[in-house]
């Protein structure tokens, strides 16, 4: 490797080499812009200074994509890598064990690889006598492959001596690296292994592979590919999947996982509608048959502060409702974690209330739950006993409440069926027997089985019920005693309706 000759002196700053280096540096800056970083510059104020720069070289692929094949130790945790791959357009990596069972074998496809990094410094006798001093680094090439590139750059300097060479090197690395190394069919990445001295002597000291930590190298490559695809998407025009308008990519949200895209206005209206209706569990990709959830960061962007607070609260509530070990305290309505054993005991840490999750009453160790019917029977027995007036009034109010609760439960049982997915009871008002719950489950009203499409009907269940016994009959309204009396008077004397006035408690009375 060339060392660049003697150190800089005052004669260098007036030489032709210094002018050529400045010209080349200016040209490289105008060509590579943000891909190049100047590490230091040679100035007359500092006789020891030299030009040094770093160039990130994007490598052109042989096709639209490149296949990556990685071999990792079996103890490697690939969870983070799988997550990153799920956020790229090429899906999760294909993971399997090797034949020996000692390594993971992973394959995935990317649209772009991380760039090569070339650090270059100009010796004082460049380009007149000596070539630039350089090093090459890369996440997806090993020391042997980088050494081959270094030797090729040396050969190119031998063919073009005493000429500014950096741009020629960069252009060749960008366009010829894949073909020169024979990587048209894919890149193979293996763990770094400590080699003996004989093997290390064949590795060029300017070759600095960045794949010693193979897992970190893969993560870096995946992140770079994800950013590359997003930048490419934003530079192109696309059609919105909802309004079908053609807009620039920067006006779209792209959903991770499925990569369907929708314009800001349509997705904002879509999210606002579900949050307003309380159906945040259905806030998935609007594309047909796609169930990828809308990411929280998109919801944060399109919703105002009030709606986003409601969104977070509903997401938490819907999530808790799906957890079998979660209950709500009947006293303060705080979230309670059920006991791990088979008992129905639950303790509220907010109000310190211990209760039975079966009947919602205070904990009754060793006794069975009392139903509303049994409570009514006990109250009927107490009514015959001698009680003071206050006790009779309280007992009567409790009796009416229990009667109402009993009738309510009976009515709900008669006119609704439980969803097979979330167990919430659903009432059918009209239409066919194909039901869709807010939790997203589709089921048959007649047999309560989960279905998909109408193929289920015609075999065991009918699409429509001829005699729709499932539809609730109009309930006979029960009027209070005073209201019934007013109704009877008006039926006999309709002319008295004009004398109908509001009573002191906003009830109607007839004068």
C-alpha positions as CSV (number, residue, x, y, z in Angstrom):
1,X,0.0,0.0,0.0
2,X,1.3,3.4,-0.9
3,X,2.1,5.7,2.0
4,X,2.0,8.9,0.1
5,X,5.7,10.0,0.4
6,X,7.0,12.9,2.5
7,X,4.8,15.0,4.7
8,X,3.3,18.3,3.5
9,X,5.5,21.4,3.5
10,X,5.1,25.1,2.4
11,X,6.1,24.2,-1.2
12,X,3.1,21.9,-1.5
13,X,0.6,24.7,-1.2
14,X,2.0,26.4,-4.3
15,X,2.4,23.2,-6.3
16,X,0.4,21.8,-9.2
17,X,-0.6,18.8,-7.0
18,X,-2.3,21.1,-4.5
19,X,-4.3,22.9,-7.3
20,X,-5.3,19.5,-8.8
21,X,-6.5,18.2,-5.4
22,X,-8.6,21.4,-4.8
23,X,-10.1,21.1,-8.3
24,X,-10.9,17.4,-7.7
25,X,-12.4,18.1,-4.3
26,X,-14.7,20.8,-5.8
27,X,-15.9,18.5,-8.5
28,X,-16.5,15.6,-6.1
29,X,-18.6,17.9,-3.9
30,X,-20.8,19.1,-6.8
31,X,-21.4,15.5,-7.9
32,X,-22.0,13.6,-4.7
33,X,-23.3,16.4,-2.5
34,X,-24.9,14.8,0.6
35,X,-23.2,11.4,-0.1
36,X,-19.8,12.9,0.6
37,X,-18.4,14.3,3.9
38,X,-15.1,16.3,4.1
39,X,-13.2,15.1,7.1
40,X,-10.3,17.6,6.7
41,X,-8.8,20.1,4.3
42,X,-5.3,21.1,3.4
43,X,-4.7,24.8,4.2
44,X,-1.6,26.9,4.3
45,X,-2.4,27.9,7.9
46,X,-1.7,24.3,8.9
47,X,1.3,22.8,7.1
48,X,0.5,19.3,8.5
49,X,-3.1,19.3,7.1
50,X,-4.2,17.1,4.2
51,X,-7.4,16.6,2.2
52,X,-9.5,13.7,3.7
53,X,-13.0,12.8,2.8
54,X,-15.6,10.0,3.1
55,X,-17.9,8.9,0.2
56,X,-20.9,6.7,0.6
57,X,-21.3,4.8,-2.6
58,X,-24.8,3.4,-3.5
59,X,-24.2,0.1,-5.3
60,X,-26.4,-0.6,-8.4
61,X,-28.0,-4.0,-8.4
62,X,-28.0,-6.4,-11.3
63,X,-31.8,-6.4,-11.2
64,X,-34.7,-4.8,-9.4
65,X,-34.0,-6.7,-6.2
66,X,-31.2,-8.6,-4.5
67,X,-31.5,-11.8,-2.5
68,X,-29.8,-12.0,0.9
69,X,-28.8,-15.3,2.4
70,X,-27.6,-15.2,6.0
71,X,-26.2,-17.9,8.3
72,X,-26.4,-17.0,12.0
73,X,-25.7,-19.0,15.2
74,X,-28.7,-20.8,16.6
75,X,-28.7,-18.7,19.8
76,X,-29.3,-15.5,17.8
77,X,-32.5,-13.7,18.6
78,X,-34.1,-12.9,15.2
79,X,-37.2,-11.1,16.6
80,X,-36.0,-7.6,15.8
81,X,-34.9,-8.6,12.3
82,X,-38.3,-10.1,11.6
83,X,-40.0,-6.9,12.8
84,X,-37.9,-4.8,10.4
85,X,-38.5,-7.2,7.5
86,X,-42.3,-7.0,8.1
87,X,-42.0,-3.2,7.5
88,X,-40.4,-3.7,4.1
89,X,-42.1,-4.5,0.9
90,X,-40.5,-7.9,0.7
91,X,-42.1,-9.5,3.8
92,X,-40.6,-11.4,6.7
93,X,-37.4,-13.4,6.2
94,X,-37.7,-17.1,5.6
95,X,-36.1,-18.7,8.7
96,X,-35.2,-22.3,9.1
97,X,-32.6,-24.4,10.9
98,X,-29.5,-25.7,9.0
99,X,-29.1,-29.5,8.6
100,X,-26.7,-29.5,11.5
101,X,-29.2,-27.7,13.7
102,X,-26.4,-25.3,14.9
103,X,-27.3,-22.2,12.8
104,X,-30.2,-20.2,11.5
105,X,-30.6,-20.0,7.7
106,X,-32.4,-16.9,6.7
107,X,-33.3,-15.6,3.2
108,X,-35.0,-12.3,2.2
109,X,-35.1,-9.9,-0.7
110,X,-34.3,-6.2,-0.6
111,X,-34.6,-3.4,-3.1
112,X,-31.4,-1.7,-2.1
113,X,-28.2,-2.5,-0.2
114,X,-26.4,-0.2,2.2
115,X,-23.7,1.9,0.4
116,X,-20.0,1.1,0.4
117,X,-18.0,3.6,2.5
118,X,-14.7,4.8,1.1
119,X,-12.4,6.9,3.2
120,X,-9.9,8.8,1.1
121,X,-6.9,11.0,1.9
122,X,-4.7,12.8,-0.6
123,X,-0.9,12.6,0.0
124,X,1.1,15.7,-1.0
125,X,2.5,13.9,-4.2
126,X,-1.0,13.0,-5.4
127,X,-1.8,12.9,-8.3
128,X,1.7,13.6,-9.6
129,X,3.4,10.5,-8.2
130,X,1.3,8.6,-5.7
131,X,-2.3,7.4,-5.6
132,X,-4.8,8.4,-2.9
133,X,-4.7,6.5,0.4
134,X,-8.1,4.8,0.9
135,X,-10.0,2.2,2.9
136,X,-13.2,0.3,2.0
137,X,-16.0,-0.6,4.5
138,X,-19.2,-2.5,4.0
139,X,-21.9,-4.4,6.0
140,X,-22.6,-7.1,3.4
141,X,-19.1,-7.9,2.1
142,X,-16.4,-9.9,3.9
143,X,-12.7,-9.1,4.1
144,X,-11.8,-11.3,1.1
145,X,-14.4,-9.5,-1.2
146,X,-13.3,-6.1,0.0
147,X,-9.6,-7.1,-0.6
148,X,-10.5,-8.0,-4.2
149,X,-12.0,-4.5,-4.7
150,X,-8.9,-2.9,-3.2
151,X,-6.7,-4.7,-5.6
152,X,-8.9,-3.7,-8.5
153,X,-8.7,-0.1,-7.6
154,X,-4.9,-0.4,-7.5
155,X,-4.9,-1.9,-11.0
156,X,-7.1,1.0,-12.2
157,X,-4.5,3.5,-10.8
158,X,-1.8,1.6,-12.7
159,X,-3.7,2.1,-15.9
160,X,-4.3,5.8,-15.3
161,X,-1.3,7.1,-13.4
162,X,-0.8,10.8,-12.6
163,X,-4.6,11.5,-13.1
164,X,-7.3,12.4,-10.6
165,X,-8.7,8.9,-10.0
166,X,-11.3,9.2,-7.1
167,X,-14.3,9.8,-9.3
168,X,-13.3,6.9,-11.6
169,X,-13.0,4.6,-8.6
170,X,-16.4,5.6,-7.2
171,X,-18.1,5.2,-10.6
172,X,-16.6,1.7,-11.0
173,X,-17.6,0.7,-7.5
174,X,-21.1,1.9,-8.0
175,X,-21.8,0.1,-11.3
176,X,-19.5,-2.9,-11.3
177,X,-19.2,-4.2,-7.8
178,X,-22.0,-6.8,-8.0
179,X,-20.8,-8.2,-11.3
180,X,-17.1,-8.1,-10.4
181,X,-17.7,-10.2,-7.3
182,X,-20.2,-12.5,-8.9
183,X,-23.2,-11.5,-6.7
184,X,-25.8,-11.4,-9.4
185,X,-27.7,-14.3,-7.8
186,X,-27.5,-13.0,-4.3
187,X,-25.3,-12.0,-1.3
188,X,-24.3,-14.6,1.3
189,X,-23.6,-13.3,4.8
190,X,-21.8,-15.5,7.4
191,X,-20.6,-14.8,11.0
192,X,-17.2,-13.4,11.5
193,X,-14.7,-16.1,12.4
194,X,-11.3,-15.5,13.9
195,X,-8.8,-16.7,11.3
196,X,-5.1,-17.8,11.6
197,X,-2.2,-15.6,10.6
198,X,-1.7,-17.2,7.2
199,X,-5.3,-16.4,6.2
200,X,-5.2,-12.9,7.6
201,X,-2.0,-12.2,5.5
202,X,-4.2,-12.5,2.4
203,X,-6.6,-9.8,3.6
204,X,-5.8,-6.3,2.4
205,X,-5.3,-4.0,5.5
206,X,-7.5,-1.4,3.6
207,X,-10.4,-3.8,3.6
208,X,-12.5,-3.1,6.8
209,X,-15.6,-5.4,6.9
210,X,-18.5,-4.1,9.1
211,X,-20.1,-7.5,9.5
212,X,-18.3,-8.6,12.6
213,X,-21.6,-8.4,14.4
214,X,-23.7,-10.1,11.8
215,X,-27.1,-9.5,13.4
216,X,-26.4,-5.8,13.7
217,X,-25.3,-5.6,10.1
218,X,-28.5,-7.3,9.0
219,X,-30.6,-4.8,11.0
220,X,-28.7,-1.9,9.5
221,X,-29.3,-3.2,6.0
222,X,-33.0,-3.7,6.6
223,X,-33.4,-0.2,8.0
224,X,-31.6,1.3,5.1
225,X,-33.8,-0.6,2.6
226,X,-36.9,0.5,4.4
227,X,-35.9,4.2,4.2
228,X,-34.9,3.8,0.6
229,X,-38.3,2.3,-0.4
230,X,-40.1,5.1,1.5
231,X,-38.0,7.8,-0.3
232,X,-38.7,6.2,-3.6
233,X,-42.4,6.0,-2.8
234,X,-42.6,9.7,-1.9
235,X,-40.9,10.8,-5.2
236,X,-43.6,9.1,-7.3
237,X,-47.3,9.7,-8.0
238,X,-49.9,7.2,-6.8
239,X,-53.6,6.6,-6.9
240,X,-55.5,6.7,-3.6
241,X,-57.3,3.5,-2.8
242,X,-60.4,5.3,-1.5
243,X,-61.0,8.5,-3.7
244,X,-58.8,7.3,-6.6
245,X,-57.1,10.7,-7.0
246,X,-53.6,10.7,-8.4
247,X,-51.3,12.6,-6.0
248,X,-47.6,12.8,-5.1
249,X,-46.4,10.1,-2.7
250,X,-45.7,12.7,0.0
251,X,-49.5,13.2,0.3
252,X,-50.1,9.5,1.2
253,X,-49.9,7.3,4.3
254,X,-48.3,3.9,3.6
255,X,-49.5,1.2,6.0
256,X,-46.7,-1.1,7.3
257,X,-47.1,-4.8,6.6
258,X,-49.5,-4.6,3.6
259,X,-48.1,-1.3,2.0
260,X,-51.5,-0.2,0.8
261,X,-51.5,3.6,0.5
262,X,-54.3,6.2,1.0
263,X,-54.2,10.0,0.8
264,X,-54.1,12.0,4.0
265,X,-57.7,13.4,3.7
266,X,-59.3,10.0,3.1
267,X,-57.5,8.2,5.9
268,X,-58.2,11.1,8.3
269,X,-62.0,10.8,7.6
270,X,-61.8,7.0,7.9
271,X,-60.1,7.2,11.3
272,X,-62.4,9.9,12.6
273,X,-65.5,7.9,11.6
274,X,-64.4,4.8,13.5
275,X,-63.3,6.8,16.6
276,X,-66.6,8.7,16.6
277,X,-68.6,5.4,16.3
278,X,-66.5,3.7,18.9
279,X,-65.4,0.9,16.5
280,X,-61.7,1.3,16.9
281,X,-61.2,-2.5,16.8
282,X,-62.3,-2.3,13.1
283,X,-59.7,0.5,12.4
284,X,-57.8,-1.7,9.9
285,X,-56.5,-1.1,6.4
286,X,-59.4,0.2,4.2
287,X,-58.4,-2.1,1.3
288,X,-60.8,-5.0,0.7
289,X,-59.9,-8.2,2.6
290,X,-56.9,-6.6,4.3
291,X,-56.8,-6.8,8.1
292,X,-53.6,-4.9,8.9
293,X,-54.3,-2.5,11.7
294,X,-53.8,1.3,11.3
295,X,-50.6,2.1,13.1
296,X,-50.9,4.4,16.1
297,X,-48.5,6.9,14.6
298,X,-50.9,7.5,11.7
299,X,-53.9,7.8,14.1
300,X,-51.8,10.4,16.0
301,X,-51.2,12.4,12.8
302,X,-54.8,12.5,11.5
303,X,-56.8,12.9,14.7
304,X,-57.0,16.0,16.9
305,X,-56.0,15.8,20.5
306,X,-59.6,15.1,21.7
307,X,-60.2,12.3,19.3
308,X,-56.8,10.7,19.9
309,X,-57.4,10.6,23.6
310,X,-60.7,8.9,22.9
311,X,-58.9,6.5,20.4
312,X,-56.4,5.5,23.1
313,X,-59.1,5.0,25.7
314,X,-61.2,2.8,23.4
315,X,-58.2,0.8,22.3
316,X,-57.4,0.1,25.9
317,X,-61.0,-0.8,26.8
318,X,-61.5,-3.0,23.8
319,X,-58.2,-4.8,24.6
320,X,-59.2,-5.3,28.2
321,X,-62.6,-6.6,27.2
322,X,-61.0,-9.4,25.1
323,X,-58.8,-10.6,28.1
324,X,-60.5,-13.4,30.0
325,X,-58.7,-12.6,33.3
326,X,-59.9,-9.0,33.4
327,X,-63.1,-7.8,35.1
328,X,-64.5,-4.5,36.3
329,X,-65.3,-3.7,39.9
330,X,-69.1,-3.3,40.5
331,X,-68.4,-0.6,43.1
332,X,-65.9,1.8,41.4
333,X,-65.8,0.3,37.9
334,X,-62.0,0.0,38.0
335,X,-60.1,-2.8,36.2
336,X,-59.6,-5.9,38.3
337,X,-57.4,-8.9,37.6
338,X,-59.2,-12.2,38.4
339,X,-57.5,-14.7,40.6
340,X,-55.4,-17.4,38.9
341,X,-57.3,-20.2,40.6
342,X,-60.7,-21.6,39.5
343,X,-62.6,-19.5,42.1
344,X,-64.6,-16.5,41.2
345,X,-62.9,-14.2,43.8
346,X,-61.7,-10.8,42.6
347,X,-60.1,-8.0,44.6
348,X,-60.3,-4.3,43.6
349,X,-57.0,-2.5,44.5
350,X,-58.7,0.9,44.1
351,X,-61.6,0.5,46.6
352,X,-60.5,-2.7,48.4
353,X,-63.7,-4.4,47.5
354,X,-63.7,-8.2,47.3
355,X,-66.6,-9.7,45.2
356,X,-67.8,-12.7,43.3
357,X,-67.3,-12.3,39.5
358,X,-70.3,-14.7,39.0
359,X,-73.1,-12.8,40.7
360,X,-71.3,-9.4,41.3
361,X,-72.1,-9.6,45.0
362,X,-69.7,-9.4,48.0
363,X,-67.5,-12.4,48.2
364,X,-69.4,-15.4,49.7
365,X,-66.8,-18.1,50.4
366,X,-68.3,-21.6,50.4
367,X,-71.9,-20.6,49.3
368,X,-73.3,-20.6,45.8
369,X,-74.3,-17.5,43.9
370,X,-77.9,-16.2,44.5
371,X,-79.9,-15.5,41.3
372,X,-82.4,-12.7,40.9
373,X,-85.3,-15.2,41.2
374,X,-83.9,-16.5,44.5
375,X,-83.6,-13.0,45.8
376,X,-87.2,-12.3,44.9
377,X,-88.3,-15.4,46.8
378,X,-86.5,-14.3,49.9
379,X,-88.1,-10.8,49.6
380,X,-91.5,-12.3,49.3
381,X,-90.9,-14.2,52.5
382,X,-89.8,-11.1,54.3
383,X,-92.8,-9.2,53.1
384,X,-95.0,-11.5,55.3
385,X,-92.8,-10.8,58.3
386,X,-93.3,-7.8,60.6
387,X,-91.1,-5.0,59.5
388,X,-91.0,-1.3,60.2
389,X,-92.1,1.1,57.5
390,X,-88.6,2.1,56.4
391,X,-87.6,-1.5,56.0
392,X,-90.8,-2.2,54.0
393,X,-90.1,0.8,51.7
394,X,-86.5,-0.4,51.0
395,X,-87.6,-4.0,50.5
396,X,-90.3,-2.8,48.0
397,X,-87.8,-0.8,46.0
398,X,-85.4,-3.7,45.9
399,X,-88.2,-6.0,44.8
400,X,-89.2,-3.7,41.9
401,X,-85.5,-3.5,40.9
402,X,-85.1,-7.2,40.9
403,X,-88.3,-7.7,38.9
404,X,-87.1,-5.2,36.4
405,X,-83.6,-6.9,36.3
406,X,-85.2,-10.3,35.8
407,X,-87.5,-9.1,33.0
408,X,-84.6,-7.3,31.3
409,X,-82.4,-10.4,31.3
410,X,-85.3,-12.6,30.0
411,X,-85.9,-10.1,27.2
412,X,-82.3,-9.9,26.3
413,X,-82.1,-13.7,26.2
414,X,-85.3,-13.9,24.0
415,X,-84.3,-11.3,21.4
416,X,-80.5,-11.6,21.1
417,X,-77.8,-14.1,20.6
418,X,-74.1,-14.0,21.7
419,X,-71.4,-13.3,19.2
420,X,-69.1,-16.3,18.9
421,X,-66.1,-14.1,18.8
422,X,-66.5,-11.6,21.7
423,X,-69.6,-13.1,23.4
424,X,-71.4,-9.7,23.3
425,X,-75.2,-10.2,22.7
426,X,-76.5,-9.0,19.4
427,X,-80.1,-8.1,18.4
428,X,-81.3,-8.7,14.9
429,X,-83.6,-5.9,13.7
430,X,-84.3,-6.9,10.1
431,X,-82.7,-8.5,7.0
432,X,-81.0,-11.8,6.4
433,X,-79.4,-14.2,8.9
434,X,-75.8,-13.1,8.0
435,X,-74.6,-11.2,11.0
436,X,-71.5,-9.0,11.4
437,X,-70.4,-8.1,14.9
438,X,-68.5,-4.9,15.7
439,X,-65.5,-7.1,16.7
440,X,-65.3,-8.1,13.0
441,X,-66.7,-11.7,13.4
442,X,-69.2,-12.9,10.8
443,X,-71.7,-15.5,12.0
444,X,-75.0,-17.1,11.3
445,X,-78.0,-15.8,13.4
446,X,-79.7,-19.2,13.5
447,X,-76.8,-21.5,14.6
448,X,-74.3,-18.9,15.9
449,X,-71.4,-20.4,13.9
450,X,-68.7,-18.3,12.5
451,X,-69.0,-18.1,8.7
452,X,-67.3,-16.3,5.8
453,X,-69.6,-15.4,2.9
454,X,-73.0,-16.9,2.1
455,X,-71.9,-20.5,1.2
456,X,-73.1,-21.5,4.7
457,X,-76.7,-20.8,3.8
458,X,-78.8,-23.4,1.9
459,X,-77.1,-26.4,3.5
460,X,-78.2,-26.2,7.1
461,X,-79.6,-22.7,7.6
462,X,-81.8,-20.4,5.5
463,X,-80.7,-17.0,4.4
464,X,-84.0,-15.5,5.4
465,X,-86.4,-16.7,8.1
466,X,-89.9,-16.8,6.7
467,X,-91.5,-16.5,10.1
468,X,-89.1,-14.2,11.8
469,X,-89.5,-15.4,15.3
470,X,-86.1,-13.9,16.1
471,X,-87.3,-10.4,15.6
472,X,-88.6,-9.0,18.9
473,X,-92.3,-8.3,19.1
474,X,-93.4,-4.8,20.2
475,X,-93.4,-4.7,24.0
476,X,-96.5,-3.6,25.8
477,X,-95.7,-0.4,27.5
478,X,-96.4,-0.4,31.2
479,X,-97.8,2.9,32.4
480,X,-97.5,4.1,36.0
481,X,-100.7,4.1,37.9
482,X,-101.2,7.9,37.6
483,X,-100.3,7.9,33.9
484,X,-102.8,5.1,33.3
485,X,-105.5,7.1,35.0
486,X,-104.8,10.1,32.8
487,X,-104.9,7.9,29.7
488,X,-108.3,6.5,30.8
489,X,-109.7,10.0,31.3
490,X,-108.5,11.2,27.9
491,X,-110.0,8.1,26.2
492,X,-113.4,9.0,27.7
493,X,-113.1,12.8,27.4
494,X,-110.7,13.7,24.5
495,X,-111.7,17.4,24.8
496,X,-109.9,17.6,28.1
497,X,-106.5,17.2,26.3
498,X,-106.2,20.9,26.1
499,X,-106.2,21.1,29.9
500,X,-103.2,18.7,30.1
501,X,-100.5,20.4,32.0
502,X,-97.1,19.6,33.4
503,X,-97.1,18.5,37.0
504,X,-94.5,19.6,39.6
505,X,-92.3,16.7,38.6
506,X,-92.8,17.2,34.8
507,X,-95.4,14.5,34.7
508,X,-98.6,15.1,32.8
509,X,-101.8,15.7,34.8
510,X,-105.3,16.6,33.7
511,X,-107.0,19.5,35.4
